[in-house]
Structure formats: C-alpha cells, structure tokens
Amino acid sequence: MVSVLNPFANYLHDAYALLNLALNQHPFTRDNTTFLARSSAMHAVGAVHSAANTCLQSIAGQLNDYHQPKTLVEKFDTYLRIKKNRDLDQLEIALLEELQLVGELLSMPQAAKSYDCWRPNDDRVTDFARTPLKKIPSNITHWQSEFSGAVLGMAVHVIKRLLVFRCGHCSTDLETLFGMQLTTSAAHSVAFDEELLESLLAEQEVLMNNEGFMGRMASIRWKIAKDDFRFQLKSTADRPSCRACQKLKKAS
C-alpha cells in the first residue's frame, strides 16, 4: 500500500492554533507571544504554498517542462489558466505577492534597517521598510498577533477566492486535492483526516469568536473581514454539487 499525506490541512490548522495561543498569552510575556504569532504566520504562508504546489501537481501532465512556475502568482496563474482559461485579477495578484514577500521575510530574514521619519502632529519615530499591501514591517523580531491575523486572513481569503469561487471546486474536489491518498493494487481512495478537520474547525471558531481581535482585524488599518477566516474543507451537508462530482468520478 502506498500513502500520500498532503500537508495543507496541517499547515492551516497550525496557523489558527498558534494564533489562538498567541492571543491567549499574558500581555507581559511578549517574547512568547512574538514566537507564537510569527510561527502562525509562517504556517499560514506554508498553507498557501502547499495549496499552490498541490494544484500544479494535479495538472502536471499539462505543464510545459521548460516553464516551471516558481512564485505564488505564477503557480496560481498557471493553474487558473489551465483549469478555467482565466487570468488572475489585480487583487489576487496583490494578495499573492504580499504573501510571497511575507514568506521571504520570515523564512529568509535579513537585518531590518530602520530609519527616522516624521508624521503630522507627532514626534520623530523610528520605522522599518514595509510590505506594499498591508504595511507589515520587515522587523520580524517584534512580530505582533495582528500581523499574523492579517497574513492568515489574506491566505484563507485568496485560497477560497481562487479554488472555490474562481475554479468552482466543491468539498469533494478539495478532498481530492488535499486529502490523504491510499493506493493498493486493487483500489485507490482519498480522504481527509476527520479528527484534524474537527480540530481545524474548532480553532477557526475560537478565533472568529474572539470579538476584540476580530474588531481590530476589521478596522481601517487591516481591513480583514471576519468571514475571511472561515474556510470549511469538507461540507457537513450533503451538497448536490458534491454528489455530482462523486457520480462523475465513478463513471470515469
């Protein structure tokens, strides 16, 4: 028997769980909060990369050997073109480029250069280079929970936007992409780890029920809506679209 375990759901689960832990830390334990929040952001970006790589692997036979997509924009753009003959729009490109840059800041950190700046009606302050979309500073040694919330919200939003709304993938399609695959000489099956999905859903609910944090995320500073954090990999209802997918797969 050959089994293939996709890490996407694990990365996504840990991004929620680590952020919840960071938000529950005592306000004076800054170092531990920074560690947990930074880890959450790394897992959120990892989930997006895992999704992109899995999507490309699913269409490997249709890829040109001489053009292998490398960035998140290139990967999802290639997948969307092949699956739906569509291009990424400007918002999707901006989100993917932001996540790509945040991932590079976290996984390949450099010395953050600070500079003095002046703001209206304020004293001189020290600032760092920032990302273009959400203005997250390059100083990762003082990573805040709000930074991780913005990264997780962007990650979940763009994955839902591309795979569910743009490509029309139902829960069965998502299970085929991201579930554990078991292959024997007689059969092949795909399934999610049900305990992992239950824990993922529970961590989502904990975060979304944190009204104070959701309020900060929805502020004009971050503009991350509460629904951006909601992502259900497997439907609890028996959706007709998923039954249709099952019939098509059996017929093929």
C-alpha angles and dihedrals in degrees: 000000000000120000130190118195116198113214096208098097091044093053091048093047093050092048089059095040095049092047091051090051091049091052091050095053120111109264091240094057093080097154093055092045091051091050093050095043093048090049090051091054091049091053092047091054089044089056091055092049090047091051092049094048092047092050091052092047090054090059097035092127091060097050124104109242090217095055114052112173113235110176127059090250092052093046098049092039090055092048094048092048093051096041100039107006089240136126129231113261124231096264092051091049091049092050094047093046090050092050091047090053094046089051091053092049091052101039099036103031121188131188106285111229115216127203137187117252137176126225129191113277091358138102122250111289136190117243139175135218109281139205114261101239109036097016094234108173121241090232099102094172089080100041114169131210089242090061090054091046090054092048093048092046092050092046096051093041095052094044091052092043094052103036103031106029103026100035096029095228113171125204091274091054090050090050090051090052101041107020129101111272120215119190130185132166089266106036149010126215137175126203143156123240098257095203090052092051092049091051091046091052091048092052090049091053092048091053095043091048090056094099095182093055093042088053091054091047092051092051123112088259096064108012093202111148122218091242090058087075094054116097124152113192094189124034117234089207124068096247116200091227090059092049088053090052090052092051091049092051092049091048091052 
